[in-house]
Amino acid sequence: MTDIVDTMQEPLEQAGKSTINSRVALFVAITATFMALCNVKDGNIVQAMEQAQAHSIDSWSYFQAKSTKESIVENTLEEIKLENAPGKTDVIKKYEAQIARYEKEKAEIKAQAEGYQKQYDEINLFDDQFDMTEALLTIAIAMFGITSLTQKRWLLYFAGAVSGIGIILGLTAFMKISLHSDLVSKILG
């Protein structure tokens, strides 16, 4: 235990004399604040994604119900036609009209469901962007901590670059500009 205290004592004494620590503190404050804002926005995006997905599922269920109703009407119409009884033309026209109505309604419901799926996919793109932002900013904060302990200026610049990339990625997500890396998503996904 004394080895750890001895190892930490010297860097801590020198830390107060270093300008690197004040820069690290500034970068950590900026990075952490921006990360908190991104986290709030990402939470809102996740809620919108859940809503779009629920609407999509509801629409596809409604589409399936219309398909079932249409199938029942088609089967009933076939039975009436097979009976080949006179005076059934009005009934046949009624069922043919129902089938046509179900086809039209299904097309509208399908378009609506596909629209919700597209909305989900578009929102998901920015959710991924905020997730990558959070990952980069978390890494940057950890690197700033190591910089403070090691007093390595190059590490400060590297951590600042990682933080800068994360902030740029987050700002583009806030502005709804797609700056999405499929490669990074595949690696992290």
N, C-alpha and C positions, 0 to 999 in steps of 0.2 A: 504494500500500500504506500510505503514511503517513497518507493521508486516512482510511482505515478505522481505523487505530490512534487517530488524534486523535478521530474520531467516537465510538469506544468508550470512550476513556479517561475522559471526564467522567462518563458514566453509571455507570461502574464505581467511580469514586471516591465518587460520591454514594450508591451502592447500599449501602455499609457503614453509612451514617448513617440509612438509611430503615427504617421498621418494615414497609414493604410487602414487602421481601425476606424477612424472617423469616416473614411470613404466606404468601408464595408458597412458601417452602421447606416449610412445614407442609402446605399444600394439595397440593403436588406429592407429598410423601411419602404422604399419605393416598390420593390418587388413584392413584398408581402401585402401591401395595400392594393396593388393592382391585381394580385392573385385573389384577394378577397372579393373584389368587384367582379372578377371573372367567374368566381364560384357562385355568386348570387345570380348572375345572368345565365350561367349554365343550368342552375336549378330551375329557372323559368323555362328554359328551352326543353328540359326533360319533361316538365309538366305539359308543354305544348305537344311534345312527341307522344306522350301517353294519351292525350286527348285525340290526336289525329289517328293513332292506332286503334283506339276504342271506336271511333267513328267508322274507320275502315272495316273493322270486324263486324260492327252492327250492320253496315251496308251489305257486306257479303252474306251475312245471315239472312237479311231481307231478300237479297237476290236468290238465295237458295229456297226460301219460302215461296217466292213467286214461281220458281222453276217447278217446285212440287205441285203447286196449284195448277200450273199450266199442264203438267203431265197428267194430273187427274182429269182435267177437262178434255185433253186429247184422247185419253182412254175412253171416257164417257162418249165422246163424239164417235169414236170408232165403233163402239157397241151399238149406238143408234144407227149408224150407217149399215152395220152388218144385219140389223133387224130388217132393213129395207122396207119398212112399213110406210104406207102412204100417210100424208098429213104431218110428217116429221120435219118438213123443210124449215119451218119456223124455229124449231128446236135446234136443228143443225146450224142455221144461221146465227142463232144466239151463242152457241158454243164456239163457232168459228170466230165470232166477234170477240168473245172472251180470250181466245187463244191469241188473236191479234193484239188485244190490249195487254196481255201478259208479256208478249214479246217486246212491245214498246216500253212497258214499265221496266222490264229487265234490262233493256239497253240503257235507260236513264240511270237505273240503280248501279249498273256496272261502271258507267262513266263516273258516277259520284264516288264509288268505292276506289276506283283507280286514282281519282283526284286526291282522295285522302291518303292513299299510299304514296303518291308523288310528294304531297305536302310533308309527310313523315320523313321521306328520304331527303328532302331539301333541308329540313330542320336538323336531321341527324348529321348532316355534313358539318353544321356549325357546332353541334354538340361535340363531335370528334375534334374540331379545332380548339374548342375550349378545354377539352381533356388534354390535348397535347400541350396547350399553353400551361395548364396547371402542372403537368409533369416537368416541363422545362423550368418553370419558376421554382418548383420544389428542389430540383437538382441545383439550380443557381444558388438558392439560399443555403443549401448544404455546403456548396463550394465556397461561399462567402465565409461560413463558419471556419472551414479549414484554412482559408486565407488569413483570417484573423489570428489563428493559432500559429501558422507557419511564417507569416509575414512575407510571403512570396508575392511580389508585384505581378509577375506573369499570370499567377493564378487569379488575382483580382481582375485582370483584363479578360481572362478566359471566362470566369464566372459572370463578368459584366456582359460579355458577348452572348452567353447562353441566356441570361436574363433579358437582354435586348431582343433576341430572337423570339423568346416567349412573349414579350410585350407586343412586338409587332404582330405575331400570330393572333394574340388576343384582341388587339385593336382592329385587325381586319375582320375578326369574327363579330365584334361589336358593330362594325359598319356593314355587316353582311356581304363581305367580299370573300369569295372562296379562295382561300390559300391553303389548300388541303393536300397533304402528302399521302397518297395511297400506300407508298412504301412504308412509311412510319406506322400508318394504321394497321397494315398487315403484320408488321413486326410486333406491335403492341397488342393487336387484336387476337 
